[in-house]
Amino acid sequence: MIKTKQQEEEDSILSLKSITKSSAWDIQENDIFRLLESGMKDADIRENFKHYVDMIRSAFEMEEVKDDSTLAKRRYEKLGYKIGFIKMDDNQKVLWAIKKKPISRVTDLTYENIRHITATKLLEVIDRNFGGGWDSLSQSIQDIIQSGFDISTTTLPKDRLHKKGGMYEKKVEDGYEVLEIEKGSWVEAIFAKLKPEQEKLRMKFSESSDEYDEDDDSDVEIEDDYNKPDEDDIEVEEPDDDEITEENYSTMMDLGSEDPDDEASQLTDYIDD
């Protein structure tokens, strides 16, 4: 296969240190052998070899083959493995069998590999799930699928599903792949379309403390409420009906509710005295 210039540039910077559990699904068995061979020249990779192998094993089945006989090799090859020798740190060659993990059942779908398959492949996998349709999938599987694909479903009588100008026609025109599952005289249509990559927003920190980005919020004053009590923690004493007496009764009444005629009468008595 002839690689584009972009693919060649990506390959040139690809290394074991850059592989993640997600990006491992983008490469093939031959790439793994090449990366392992070149990686063993790096002291850090040799020291943390198990960690990098674990990254590879998220997308590949990988076994060290103790028996390097022709019969043993053929046995692995029949199972779909690629066989190759890797020179380890002690210059001893070790035979490895590597095979990309298959995605053939809904239980094979993960958050790491869901964006590395096509909508057509996804619908093939769903179709193998006993033909039960979208609702037959567990909520956890649905969540995984919807993290990478836009999904829509509809169930209609056979003669109405392909009605001109209907949902089916509009979805297909919008680039959705469709899986039709017959349910008696009705048909469930599952529409799937890969979601576009969303660029993650990251905060940028300048190397110099004297410089800052436009979005830098270092000059924002943050009020220190550490020692302030929360509103929910402030207790407001409520009067106890059992403790109301003549002495404290007036303090619990509206002082403006007294009769103004009584006030005037009291003032006149005071002046006469």
GROMACS elastic network, one bead per residue, 0.5 to 0.9 nm:
[ bonds ]
;  ai    aj funct       b0    kb
    3     6     6  0.80065   500
    3     7     6  0.58638   500
    3     8     6  0.63932   500
    4     7     6  0.51685   500
    4     8     6  0.62958   500
    4     9     6  0.86975   500
    5     8     6  0.50752   500
    5     9     6  0.62227   500
    5    10     6  0.86632   500
    6     9     6  0.50841   500
    6    10     6  0.62151   500
    6    11     6  0.86192   500
    7    10     6  0.50282   500
    7    11     6  0.61188   500
    7    12     6  0.85793   500
    8    11     6  0.50455   500
    8    12     6  0.61615   500
    8    13     6  0.89646   500
    9    12     6  0.50752   500
    9    13     6  0.67242   500
    9    14     6  0.87841   500
   10    13     6  0.55369   500
   10    14     6  0.61904   500
   11    14     6  0.50082   500
   11    15     6  0.82698   500
   11    31     6  0.88114   500
   12    15     6  0.82764   500
   13    18     6  0.84649   500
   14    17     6  0.81456   500
   14    18     6  0.63011   500
   14    19     6  0.76011   500
   14    35     6  0.80303   500
   15    18     6  0.53499   500
   15    19     6  0.66914   500
   15    35     6  0.60227   500
   15    36     6  0.87179   500
   15    38     6  0.83929   500
   15    39     6  0.72800   500
   16    19     6  0.53549   500
   16    20     6  0.87548   500
   16    32     6  0.85399   500
   16    35     6  0.61028   500
   16    36     6  0.72752   500
   16    38     6  0.89392   500
   16    39     6  0.65001   500
   16    45     6  0.78412   500
   16    52     6  0.64660   500
   16    53     6  0.88784   500
   16    55     6  0.86681   500
   16    56     6  0.86630   500
   17    20     6  0.83187   500
   17    39     6  0.86171   500
   17    45     6  0.77565   500
   17    52     6  0.73647   500
   18    23     6  0.85361   500
   19    22     6  0.79552   500
   19    23     6  0.59020   500
   19    24     6  0.58872   500
   19    52     6  0.79814   500
   19    55     6  0.68451   500
   19    56     6  0.77104   500
   20    23     6  0.51738   500
   20    24     6  0.59171   500
   20    25     6  0.89714   500
   20    52     6  0.89833   500
   20    55     6  0.59991   500
   20    56     6  0.80331   500
   20    58     6  0.86965   500
   21    24     6  0.55759   500
   21    25     6  0.75679   500
   21    54     6  0.86322   500
   21    55     6  0.54208   500
   21    56     6  0.71863   500
   21    57     6  0.83162   500
   21    58     6  0.55525   500
   21    59     6  0.70170   500
   21   112     6  0.62061   500
   21   113     6  0.84278   500
   22    25     6  0.59889   500
   22    26     6  0.79462   500
   22    55     6  0.89187   500
   22    58     6  0.81137   500
   22    59     6  0.80477   500
   22   111     6  0.80832   500
   22   113     6  0.61457   500
   22   115     6  0.86844   500
   22   116     6  0.83652   500
   23    26     6  0.54278   500
   23    27     6  0.75446   500
   23    59     6  0.89282   500
   23   112     6  0.80378   500
   23   113     6  0.85363   500
   23   116     6  0.87002   500
   24    27     6  0.58220   500
   24    28     6  0.83718   500
   24    55     6  0.73174   500
   24    56     6  0.62015   500
   24    57     6  0.86315   500
   24    58     6  0.73863   500
   24    59     6  0.58940   500
   24    60     6  0.81704   500
   24   112     6  0.89179   500
   24   113     6  0.88458   500
   25    28     6  0.77668   500
   25    56     6  0.88631   500
   25    58     6  0.83768   500
   25    59     6  0.56018   500
   25    60     6  0.82353   500
   25   100     6  0.80971   500
   25   101     6  0.89705   500
   25   112     6  0.79947   500
   25   113     6  0.63557   500
   25   116     6  0.64954   500
   26   116     6  0.69075   500
   27    30     6  0.83314   500
   27    31     6  0.61968   500
   27    32     6  0.75355   500
   27   100     6  0.89906   500
   28    31     6  0.53596   500
   28    32     6  0.66369   500
   28    60     6  0.88976   500
   28    99     6  0.84211   500
   28   100     6  0.70183   500
   29    32     6  0.51459   500
   29    33     6  0.65963   500
   29    34     6  0.88723   500
   29    60     6  0.81027   500
   29    81     6  0.84642   500
   29    82     6  0.66023   500
   29    98     6  0.61821   500
   29    99     6  0.63071   500
   29   100     6  0.67838   500
   30    33     6  0.52534   500
   30    34     6  0.63710   500
   30    35     6  0.86916   500
   30    82     6  0.77893   500
   30    84     6  0.89978   500
   30    98     6  0.89139   500
   31    34     6  0.51308   500
   31    35     6  0.60889   500
   31    36     6  0.85380   500
   32    35     6  0.50802   500
   32    36     6  0.60123   500
   32    37     6  0.84630   500
   32    56     6  0.79107   500
   32    98     6  0.82203   500
   33    36     6  0.51814   500
   33    37     6  0.60904   500
   33    38     6  0.86839   500
   33    84     6  0.70323   500
   33    85     6  0.81343   500
   33    86     6  0.72226   500
   33    96     6  0.86540   500
   33    98     6  0.85548   500
   34    37     6  0.51725   500
   34    38     6  0.62815   500
   34    39     6  0.83260   500
   34    86     6  0.89257   500
   35    38     6  0.52893   500
   35    39     6  0.56566   500
   35    40     6  0.85232   500
   36    40     6  0.61861   500
   36    86     6  0.69549   500
   36    87     6  0.86730   500
   37    40     6  0.57362   500
   37    41     6  0.76688   500
   37    85     6  0.87652   500
   37    86     6  0.57536   500
   37    87     6  0.65276   500
   37    88     6  0.80913   500
   38    41     6  0.57971   500
   38    42     6  0.77551   500
   39    42     6  0.54926   500
   39    43     6  0.85702   500
   39    45     6  0.62115   500
   39    46     6  0.75857   500
   40    43     6  0.72322   500
   40    44     6  0.88392   500
   40    45     6  0.63901   500
   40    46     6  0.56313   500
   40    49     6  0.84691   500
   40    86     6  0.86608   500
   40    87     6  0.74762   500
   40    88     6  0.62520   500
   40    89     6  0.62253   500
   41    44     6  0.89830   500
   41    45     6  0.79505   500
   41    46     6  0.76310   500
   41    88     6  0.88103   500
   41    89     6  0.75787   500
   42    45     6  0.53637   500
   42    46     6  0.63047   500
   42    47     6  0.87266   500
   43    46     6  0.50800   500
   43    47     6  0.61507   500
   43    48     6  0.86389   500
   43    89     6  0.86555   500
   44    47     6  0.51143   500
   44    48     6  0.61678   500
   44    49     6  0.81857   500
   45    48     6  0.50634   500
   45    49     6  0.53232   500
   45    50     6  0.88303   500
   45    51     6  0.85997   500
   45    52     6  0.74228   500
   46    49     6  0.50325   500
   46    50     6  0.86667   500
   46    88     6  0.81754   500
   46    89     6  0.66948   500
   47    50     6  0.83191   500
   48    51     6  0.55060   500
   48    52     6  0.68449   500
   48    53     6  0.89462   500
   49    52     6  0.53599   500
   49    53     6  0.62002   500
   49    54     6  0.86732   500
   50    53     6  0.50430   500
   50    54     6  0.61593   500
   50    55     6  0.87798   500
   51    54     6  0.51630   500
   51    55     6  0.65739   500
   51    56     6  0.89723   500
   52    55     6  0.50470   500
   52    56     6  0.64386   500
   52    57     6  0.86891   500
   53    56     6  0.50192   500
   53    57     6  0.61056   500
   53    58     6  0.88153   500
   53    62     6  0.83140   500
   54    58     6  0.65094   500
   55    58     6  0.55214   500
   55    59     6  0.77869   500
   55    60     6  0.89946   500
   56    59     6  0.58939   500
   56    60     6  0.58798   500
   56    61     6  0.82522   500
   56    62     6  0.79627   500
   57    61     6  0.57628   500
   57    62     6  0.63271   500
   57   100     6  0.89228   500
   57   101     6  0.87127   500
   58    61     6  0.81174   500
   58   101     6  0.84636   500
   58   112     6  0.84885   500
   59    99     6  0.87401   500
   59   100     6  0.61015   500
   59   101     6  0.56706   500
   59   102     6  0.88219   500
   59   112     6  0.87213   500
   59   113     6  0.79755   500
   60    98     6  0.65322   500
   60    99     6  0.54306   500
   60   101     6  0.50078   500
   60   102     6  0.87617   500
   61    81     6  0.84618   500
   61    97     6  0.79906   500
   61    98     6  0.56663   500
   61    99     6  0.51409   500
   61   100     6  0.61607   500
   61   101     6  0.59890   500
   62    81     6  0.87359   500
   62    96     6  0.70067   500
   62    97     6  0.57354   500
   62    99     6  0.65823   500
   62   100     6  0.86719   500
   63    95     6  0.86120   500
   63    96     6  0.57104   500
   63    97     6  0.51881   500
   63    98     6  0.65675   500
   64    94     6  0.71981   500
   64    95     6  0.59812   500
   64    97     6  0.63292   500
   64    98     6  0.88595   500
   65    68     6  0.65652   500
   65    72     6  0.82754   500
   65    73     6  0.84684   500
   65    83     6  0.89351   500
   65    94     6  0.76494   500
   65    95     6  0.53490   500
   65    96     6  0.55673   500
   65    97     6  0.65598   500
   66    94     6  0.81907   500
   66    95     6  0.72283   500
   66    96     6  0.88000   500
   67    70     6  0.87890   500
   67    71     6  0.89237   500
   67    72     6  0.62762   500
   67    73     6  0.81723   500
   67    95     6  0.84179   500
   68    71     6  0.82216   500
   68    72     6  0.63266   500
   68    73     6  0.65423   500
   68    95     6  0.68428   500
   69    72     6  0.52956   500
   69    73     6  0.63556   500
   69    74     6  0.87482   500
   70    73     6  0.51149   500
   70    74     6  0.61841   500
   70    75     6  0.86234   500
   71    74     6  0.52226   500
   71    75     6  0.62559   500
   71    76     6  0.89205   500
   72    75     6  0.50932   500
   72    76     6  0.65558   500
   72    77     6  0.87591   500
   73    76     6  0.53118   500
   73    77     6  0.62070   500
   73    78     6  0.87209   500
   73    83     6  0.69688   500
   73    97     6  0.84654   500
   74    78     6  0.61206   500
   74    79     6  0.86860   500
   75    78     6  0.53404   500
   75    79     6  0.66935   500
   75    81     6  0.89655   500
   76    79     6  0.51269   500
   76    80     6  0.66302   500
   76    81     6  0.54343   500
   76    82     6  0.76710   500
   76    83     6  0.76491   500
   76    97     6  0.69901   500
   77    80     6  0.50816   500
   77    82     6  0.63115   500
   77    83     6  0.72481   500
   77    97     6  0.84690   500
   78    81     6  0.72842   500
   79    99     6  0.87330   500
   80    98     6  0.85837   500
   80    99     6  0.64345   500
   80   100     6  0.87563   500
   81    97     6  0.56599   500
   81    98     6  0.52189   500
   81   100     6  0.81360   500
   82    96     6  0.81433   500
   82    97     6  0.55920   500
   82    98     6  0.52584   500
   82    99     6  0.62143   500
   83    95     6  0.70378   500
   83    96     6  0.58331   500
   83    98     6  0.66127   500
   84    94     6  0.82464   500
   84    95     6  0.56358   500
   84    96     6  0.55319   500
   84    97     6  0.67527   500
   84    98     6  0.84050   500
   85    93     6  0.58566   500
   85    94     6  0.53060   500
   85    96     6  0.61156   500
   85    97     6  0.89628   500
   86    92     6  0.82298   500
   86    93     6  0.53468   500
   86    94     6  0.52691   500
   86    95     6  0.63972   500
   86    96     6  0.72148   500
   87    90     6  0.78804   500
   87    91     6  0.54894   500
   87    92     6  0.55898   500
   87    94     6  0.63530   500
   87    95     6  0.89703   500
   88    91     6  0.52659   500
   88    92     6  0.54778   500
   88    93     6  0.60085   500
   88    94     6  0.69554   500
   89    92     6  0.72313   500
   90    93     6  0.85901   500
   99   102     6  0.86949   500
  101   108     6  0.86816   500
  102   105     6  0.85766   500
  102   108     6  0.74990   500
  103   106     6  0.77697   500
  103   107     6  0.84491   500
  103   108     6  0.52682   500
  103   109     6  0.67144   500
  103   113     6  0.88201   500
  103   117     6  0.87536   500
  103   121     6  0.87372   500
  103   122     6  0.89382   500
  103   125     6  0.75783   500
  104   107     6  0.84006   500
  104   108     6  0.66636   500
  104   109     6  0.86369   500
  104   121     6  0.87688   500
  104   122     6  0.89959   500
  104   124     6  0.81194   500
  104   125     6  0.55649   500
  104   126     6  0.89882   500
  104   128     6  0.79582   500
  105   108     6  0.53579   500
  105   109     6  0.73827   500
  105   125     6  0.54185   500
  105   126     6  0.74214   500
  105   128     6  0.68370   500
  105   129     6  0.70350   500
  106   109     6  0.55175   500
  106   110     6  0.89789   500
  106   122     6  0.85864   500
  106   125     6  0.59836   500
  106   126     6  0.63006   500
  106   128     6  0.81681   500
  106   129     6  0.69193   500
  106   137     6  0.81213   500
  106   141     6  0.70897   500
  107   110     6  0.79111   500
  107   141     6  0.74438   500
  108   113     6  0.88274   500
  109   112     6  0.82098   500
  109   113     6  0.65097   500
  109   114     6  0.60735   500
  109   141     6  0.74090   500
  109   144     6  0.71976   500
  109   145     6  0.76810   500
  110   113     6  0.54137   500
  110   114     6  0.58166   500
  110   141     6  0.81890   500
  110   144     6  0.62320   500
  110   145     6  0.82307   500
  111   114     6  0.55762   500
  111   115     6  0.78777   500
  111   143     6  0.89631   500
  111   144     6  0.55889   500
  111   145     6  0.80078   500
  111   147     6  0.73106   500
  111   148     6  0.80830   500
  112   115     6  0.73432   500
  112   116     6  0.81253   500
  113   116     6  0.51887   500
  113   117     6  0.71399   500
  114   117     6  0.61319   500
  114   118     6  0.87784   500
  114   122     6  0.84761   500
  114   144     6  0.70573   500
  114   145     6  0.64920   500
  114   146     6  0.89920   500
  114   147     6  0.77492   500
  114   148     6  0.58725   500
  114   149     6  0.82745   500
  115   118     6  0.77364   500
  115   145     6  0.87992   500
  115   147     6  0.83438   500
  115   148     6  0.53125   500
  115   149     6  0.78549   500
  115   194     6  0.74500   500
  115   195     6  0.83807   500
  116   148     6  0.89783   500
  117   120     6  0.82103   500
  117   121     6  0.61820   500
  117   122     6  0.67629   500
  117   194     6  0.88833   500
  118   121     6  0.51401   500
  118   122     6  0.62462   500
  118   123     6  0.87412   500
  118   193     6  0.84505   500
  118   194     6  0.71981   500
  119   123     6  0.62270   500
  119   124     6  0.86144   500
  119   149     6  0.77240   500
  119   176     6  0.79726   500
  119   177     6  0.62190   500
  119   178     6  0.87072   500
  119   191     6  0.88831   500
  119   192     6  0.57933   500
  119   193     6  0.58017   500
  119   194     6  0.62508   500
  120   123     6  0.53168   500
  120   124     6  0.63102   500
  120   125     6  0.88200   500
  120   177     6  0.63631   500
  120   178     6  0.81180   500
  120   179     6  0.86946   500
  120   192     6  0.81969   500
  121   124     6  0.50682   500
  121   125     6  0.63525   500
  121   126     6  0.87721   500
  122   125     6  0.51583   500
  122   126     6  0.62980   500
  122   127     6  0.86217   500
  122   145     6  0.84375   500
  122   192     6  0.81120   500
  123   127     6  0.59834   500
  123   128     6  0.86429   500
  123   177     6  0.79741   500
  123   178     6  0.75146   500
  123   179     6  0.60919   500
  123   190     6  0.80532   500
  123   191     6  0.85967   500
  123   192     6  0.75296   500
  124   127     6  0.50611   500
  124   128     6  0.64752   500
  124   179     6  0.80875   500
  125   128     6  0.52810   500
  125   129     6  0.69194   500
  126   129     6  0.53145   500
  126   130     6  0.84447   500
  126   131     6  0.76455   500
  126   132     6  0.86085   500
  126   133     6  0.73901   500
  126   134     6  0.78205   500
  126   137     6  0.84025   500
  126   179     6  0.86514   500
  127   130     6  0.69410   500
  127   131     6  0.54077   500
  127   132     6  0.79132   500
  127   133     6  0.74183   500
  127   179     6  0.75377   500
  127   180     6  0.88244   500
  127   181     6  0.79010   500
  128   131     6  0.63003   500
  128   132     6  0.89047   500
  129   132     6  0.64208   500
  129   133     6  0.78043   500
  129   136     6  0.80631   500
  129   137     6  0.80615   500
  130   133     6  0.82682   500
  130   136     6  0.88064   500
  131   136     6  0.84962   500
  131   181     6  0.66484   500
  131   182     6  0.84897   500
  132   135     6  0.72264   500
  132   136     6  0.51400   500
  132   137     6  0.79371   500
  132   181     6  0.79219   500
  133   136     6  0.55651   500
  133   137     6  0.74144   500
  133   180     6  0.88320   500
  133   181     6  0.66194   500
  133   188     6  0.71106   500
  133   189     6  0.85272   500
  133   190     6  0.77993   500
  134   137     6  0.57153   500
  134   138     6  0.89304   500
  134   142     6  0.80608   500
  134   153     6  0.76663   500
  134   188     6  0.86319   500
  134   190     6  0.71607   500
  135   138     6  0.75917   500
  135   139     6  0.87277   500
  135   142     6  0.88381   500
  137   140     6  0.81729   500
  137   141     6  0.62408   500
  137   142     6  0.63726   500
  138   141     6  0.53324   500
  138   142     6  0.62938   500
  138   143     6  0.87119   500
  139   142     6  0.50023   500
  139   143     6  0.61302   500
  139   144     6  0.87031   500
  140   143     6  0.51169   500
  140   144     6  0.63921   500
  140   145     6  0.88049   500
  141   144     6  0.51038   500
  141   145     6  0.62509   500
  141   146     6  0.86091   500
  142   145     6  0.51442   500
  142   146     6  0.60688   500
  142   147     6  0.85541   500
  143   146     6  0.51803   500
  143   147     6  0.61546   500
  144   147     6  0.52519   500
  144   148     6  0.71760   500
  144   149     6  0.88991   500
  145   148     6  0.56833   500
  145   149     6  0.59422   500
  145   150     6  0.83689   500
  145   151     6  0.82468   500
  146   150     6  0.60067   500
  146   151     6  0.65940   500
  146   195     6  0.87071   500
  147   150     6  0.81765   500
  147   195     6  0.81818   500
  148   193     6  0.86397   500
  148   194     6  0.60855   500
  148   195     6  0.56170   500
  148   196     6  0.84469   500
  148   197     6  0.89436   500
  149   192     6  0.62107   500
  149   193     6  0.53673   500
  149   196     6  0.86896   500
  150   176     6  0.87386   500
  150   191     6  0.79180   500
  150   192     6  0.56819   500
  150   193     6  0.52055   500
  150   194     6  0.62597   500
  150   195     6  0.59604   500
  151   176     6  0.89133   500
  151   190     6  0.70734   500
  151   191     6  0.55884   500
  151   193     6  0.68152   500
  151   194     6  0.89478   500
  152   171     6  0.89334   500
  152   189     6  0.82310   500
  152   190     6  0.59562   500
  152   191     6  0.50667   500
  152   192     6  0.67985   500
  153   188     6  0.69858   500
  153   189     6  0.55352   500
  153   191     6  0.60614   500
  153   192     6  0.89367   500
  154   161     6  0.86087   500
  154   167     6  0.83363   500
  154   168     6  0.87032   500
  154   187     6  0.82231   500
  154   188     6  0.56881   500
  154   189     6  0.53798   500
  154   190     6  0.68846   500
  154   191     6  0.86431   500
  155   161     6  0.78711   500
  155   183     6  0.89080   500
  155   186     6  0.66361   500
  155   187     6  0.54684   500
  155   189     6  0.61958   500
  155   190     6  0.88633   500
  156   159     6  0.81145   500
  156   160     6  0.62384   500
  156   161     6  0.55800   500
  156   185     6  0.87284   500
  156   186     6  0.54240   500
  156   187     6  0.55634   500
  156   188     6  0.66074   500
  156   189     6  0.82463   500
  157   160     6  0.54252   500
  157   161     6  0.63072   500
  157   185     6  0.59734   500
  157   187     6  0.60339   500
  157   188     6  0.87982   500
  158   161     6  0.55325   500
  158   162     6  0.78239   500
  158   182     6  0.83848   500
  158   185     6  0.62180   500
  158   186     6  0.53728   500
  158   187     6  0.57656   500
  159   162     6  0.69829   500
  159   163     6  0.74715   500
  159   185     6  0.89783   500
  159   186     6  0.86770   500
  160   163     6  0.51764   500
  160   164     6  0.89469   500
  160   166     6  0.85771   500
  161   164     6  0.89691   500
  161   166     6  0.76399   500
  161   167     6  0.80780   500
  161   168     6  0.66500   500
  161   186     6  0.87385   500
  161   187     6  0.73629   500
  161   188     6  0.87393   500
  161   189     6  0.81689   500
  162   165     6  0.84705   500
  162   166     6  0.69425   500
  162   167     6  0.82710   500
  162   168     6  0.60777   500
  162   169     6  0.68990   500
  163   166     6  0.54154   500
  163   167     6  0.82917   500
  163   168     6  0.77179   500
  163   169     6  0.77299   500
  164   167     6  0.87647   500
  164   168     6  0.84530   500
  164   169     6  0.66942   500
  165   168     6  0.79457   500
  165   169     6  0.59697   500
  165   170     6  0.67182   500
  166   169     6  0.56016   500
  166   170     6  0.63889   500
  166   171     6  0.87668   500
  167   170     6  0.51487   500
  167   171     6  0.60268   500
  167   172     6  0.85807   500
  168   171     6  0.53672   500
  168   172     6  0.63069   500
  168   173     6  0.86970   500
  168   178     6  0.83825   500
  168   189     6  0.79697   500
  168   191     6  0.84712   500
  169   172     6  0.53253   500
  169   173     6  0.62385   500
  169   174     6  0.86680   500
  170   173     6  0.51640   500
  170   174     6  0.62122   500
  170   175     6  0.89586   500
  170   176     6  0.89985   500
  171   175     6  0.65722   500
  171   176     6  0.54951   500
  171   177     6  0.81236   500
  171   178     6  0.85050   500
  171   191     6  0.72194   500
  172   175     6  0.52728   500
  172   176     6  0.50015   500
  172   177     6  0.66075   500
  172   178     6  0.75189   500
  172   191     6  0.83165   500
  173   176     6  0.73353   500
  175   192     6  0.87679   500
  175   193     6  0.68652   500
  176   191     6  0.57410   500
  176   192     6  0.53368   500
  176   194     6  0.84182   500
  177   190     6  0.81843   500
  177   191     6  0.55992   500
  177   192     6  0.52976   500
  177   193     6  0.63872   500
  178   189     6  0.64485   500
  178   190     6  0.55788   500
  178   192     6  0.64943   500
  179   188     6  0.80875   500
  179   189     6  0.56151   500
  179   190     6  0.51108   500
  179   191     6  0.66081   500
  179   192     6  0.83852   500
  180   187     6  0.63913   500
  180   188     6  0.57196   500
  180   190     6  0.65299   500
  180   191     6  0.89566   500
  181   186     6  0.86812   500
  181   187     6  0.55685   500
  181   188     6  0.51017   500
  181   189     6  0.64051   500
  181   190     6  0.81508   500
  182   185     6  0.73457   500
  182   186     6  0.61432   500
  182   188     6  0.63399   500
  182   189     6  0.87454   500
  183   186     6  0.50882   500
  183   187     6  0.54602   500
  183   188     6  0.70658   500
  184   187     6  0.75048   500
  195   198     6  0.85591   500
  203   215     6  0.85741   500
  203   216     6  0.87521   500
  204   212     6  0.87844   500
  204   213     6  0.72510   500
  204   215     6  0.86658   500
  204   216     6  0.83526   500
  205   208     6  0.86467   500
  205   212     6  0.71900   500
  205   213     6  0.74640   500
  205   216     6  0.82365   500
  206   209     6  0.69695   500
  206   210     6  0.86546   500
  206   211     6  0.63536   500
  206   212     6  0.58137   500
  206   213     6  0.71704   500
  207   210     6  0.88555   500
  207   211     6  0.78613   500
  207   212     6  0.88006   500
  208   211     6  0.55588   500
  208   212     6  0.78516   500
  209   212     6  0.72515   500
  212   215     6  0.80428   500
  212   216     6  0.58239   500
  212   217     6  0.88906   500
  212   218     6  0.85093   500
  213   216     6  0.50161   500
  213   217     6  0.87526   500
  214   217     6  0.84557   500
  216   219     6  0.78004   500
  216   220     6  0.89599   500
  217   220     6  0.54144   500
  217   221     6  0.89598   500
  218   221     6  0.81254   500
  222   225     6  0.89634   500
  223   226     6  0.88674   500
  224   227     6  0.76386   500
  224   228     6  0.82802   500
  225   228     6  0.50961   500
  225   229     6  0.80976   500
  225   230     6  0.89264   500
  226   229     6  0.80874   500
  229   232     6  0.81492   500
  229   233     6  0.62021   500
  229   234     6  0.68538   500
  230   233     6  0.51175   500
  230   234     6  0.67344   500
  231   234     6  0.54226   500
  231   235     6  0.86631   500
  232   235     6  0.77522   500
  237   240     6  0.89655   500
  239   242     6  0.87559   500
  239   243     6  0.78558   500
  239   244     6  0.81037   500
  239   252     6  0.85150   500
  240   243     6  0.55120   500
  240   244     6  0.70055   500
  241   244     6  0.56192   500
  242   245     6  0.85752   500
  243   248     6  0.86857   500
  244   247     6  0.81536   500
  244   248     6  0.62953   500
  244   249     6  0.59410   500
  244   252     6  0.88449   500
  245   248     6  0.54476   500
  245   249     6  0.56302   500
  246   249     6  0.51629   500
  246   250     6  0.74489   500
  247   250     6  0.70909   500
  247   251     6  0.83209   500
  248   251     6  0.54754   500
  248   252     6  0.70309   500
  249   252     6  0.54794   500
  249   253     6  0.68072   500
  250   253     6  0.52393   500
  250   254     6  0.80090   500
  250   255     6  0.77333   500
  251   254     6  0.80419   500
  251   255     6  0.81110   500
  252   255     6  0.87357   500
  253   256     6  0.87288   500
  253   257     6  0.81028   500
  254   257     6  0.55974   500
  254   258     6  0.81892   500
  255   258     6  0.65720   500
  256   259     6  0.85414   500
  257   260     6  0.86782   500
  258   261     6  0.88190   500
  258   262     6  0.76571   500
  258   263     6  0.76553   500
  259   262     6  0.54267   500
  259   263     6  0.66332   500
  260   264     6  0.63105   500
  260   265     6  0.86878   500
  261   264     6  0.51078   500
  261   265     6  0.61739   500
  261   266     6  0.86430   500
  262   265     6  0.50186   500
  262   266     6  0.61478   500
  262   267     6  0.85803   500
  263   266     6  0.52152   500
  263   267     6  0.62444   500
  263   268     6  0.87956   500
  264   267     6  0.50716   500
  264   268     6  0.62689   500
  264   269     6  0.87359   500
  265   268     6  0.51742   500
  265   269     6  0.63060   500
  265   270     6  0.86658   500
  266   269     6  0.51739   500
  266   270     6  0.62394   500
  266   271     6  0.88256   500
  267   270     6  0.50738   500
  267   271     6  0.63780   500
  267   272     6  0.88191   500
  268   271     6  0.51694   500
  268   272     6  0.62318   500
  268   273     6  0.86437   500
  269   272     6  0.51731   500
  269   273     6  0.62472   500
  270   273     6  0.52265   500
